[in-house]
Amino acid sequence: MKVTVFGVGYVGLVQAAVLADFGHDVVCVDVDSDKINDLKNGIIPIYEPGLTSIVERNYGEGRLGFTTDAVEGVRHAEIQFIAVGTPPDEDGAADLKYVLAVASTIATHMTSKKIIVDKSTVPVGTADKVLSQVSEVLATRGEAIEHYVVSNPEFLKEGAAVNDCMRPDRIIIGTASEYVKAQMRELYAPCNRNHDRMIFMDVRSAELTKYAANCMLATKISFMNEISRLAEYLGADIENVRRGIGSDERIGYHFIYAGCGYGGSCFPKDVQALVHTANSINYDAQLLKSVEAVNYRQKEVLFDRISRYFAGDLSGKTIALWGLSFKPKTDDMREATSRVLMESLWEQGAKVRAYDPEAMEETQRIYGCREDLELVGTKESALQGADALVICTEWKAFWAPDFDQIKGALRQPVIFDGRNLYDPQQVERHGLAYYGIGRGRSV
Ligand code: UGA
């Protein structure tokens, strides 16, 4: 089948590459000519395991094309994906200007039937807005061309995006049209060979499903983070509690890891956007507001702890920091807890010496060169002469460090672990003080 994808961001690029890999003929359109040129030259704008090879292969074999020419994109296919960004505006609502601009472009240039697929995470009611936009433009053109708008939210995780997209748990399709259902079934046929993953529903339910999924996951995390605070004051260990409750199938082991707060481009934005949607219909979304508030507070835990440990005097201290990205296997720093921590440390006159396997370039891009930030090439070199070690991201490279070496290198033998990577007793046997999240003790 022929497919056009508008937007070569995370979602659009991965989706396009995977659809091409399934054998479809895919054209990607983006307004950013630098990005499009880079992609044509095999330069992938994001770090995502497996993405480079699948883009290169499909581009090389002619199933995946890149262009800035929207007219070419519209003409290419009946199926038109919208996968452009929906950044939060000032009050937390998802900004739809890019989505609606693509809808207008499609409507302006279409000369034959189109199925417009909303892939971006968009508030409930967006498909209706896209539909009216398209209908309006067609009306001003004096044309009546058959068109449909369908919601098909994406559920991929950064760091596992290619695999998630190739082997999705479910494919949500929001449409009332039997024709569209059949087309979507054909498009996604390779995902359904062993097991039917298609779930059809009305368009508004599909849109809400996306927010509900992310908000449920964010809720699980904030819940565990809240219990972890209680554990600290009550002398319990959240890791034991996690194993204890996860064994109940109704709760499950996934997404119940306490830590230094959730980040990324999705959870913070989507929780805020759903709160905003609730406000707009005069519903007080108390639980969602609390999920956000707990996370906000949790991102400050590491700094509070370090500050208390040094009796509020951080001036001139050097803090070794392991892990900058919001989670492992990505260079994405959006809403990363490391940023909240570094900014607080700098404000108090401390220096940060940081190492991350992938996100150092991105950190440099965000913060530029500054005297109180040193980015170093290995996790060991971050330690030398530092006053403490703090861990923000659970990269595998940090799972089994040489604790004696850490103790020897640090000026103060102390680890603040925002991801509960170690057994506290084991660390303490090496003569290091250890503060995890919810591990029965606090500073
Ligand atoms: C999230 C969802 O997991 C995807 O299903 C969804 O498609 C995506 O958002 C999206 O809307 O596009 P992602 O943002 O890539 O994916 O990251 P996650 O793996 O969900 O992690 C989010 C944050 O939660 C990270 O900061 C992670 O460290 C934190 N987390 C996760 C915890 O603190 N505890 C956990 O138990 C799990």
Residues whose N, C-alpha, C, O or C-beta is under 5 A from the ligand:
A	BS01	UGA	E154 F155 L156 K157 E158 I221 F255 I256 Y257 G259 G261 Y262 G263 G264 S265 C266 F267 F326 K327
